[in-house]
Amino acid sequence: MSHSHKNDAHMADRAERAAKIIEQPEEYKICEGCDSILTAGAVTCPNCHSYRFDTDPQTVVTHAQLLGSRAQTSVTREDLY
């Protein structure tokens, strides 16, 4: 698979996840430590271990739209371990 196809698949996956979040923003929250979008039930962020979150549904929608339209820039748990 070429780099271009891999990137296209990555972006399509991000857009799909963003669409799910946008449909039900009250089911998600934004980590104030690393800007990851997490399920509402998360107690701490699995990426940065923060426990401070923004739960405003409109903010979640706006953030999901942004993240769904650009390549990943945050570090994930998989990147660290």
C-alpha positions, 0 to 999 in steps of 0.5 A: 500500500502506498503512503498516499493510500495509507494516509487516505485510509487514515483520514477516512477513519478519522472522519468516520469516527468524528461523524459518530461523535458528532451524532452523539456528542453527549456520549463524549468529552475532550481531555483538557490535557492532550485534546483527545476525545474520549467516551464520557465514562472515562475517568482518566485519559488513557493517553496523558492520564489527565482527569480534567475534561470539557463535556460541553456537547457543542465544544465536542462537536466543534472539536470532532469536526476539527480532528476529523478534518486533519491528520493526527498530531497527538501522541497516543498510548501506543506511541509511548509503550 
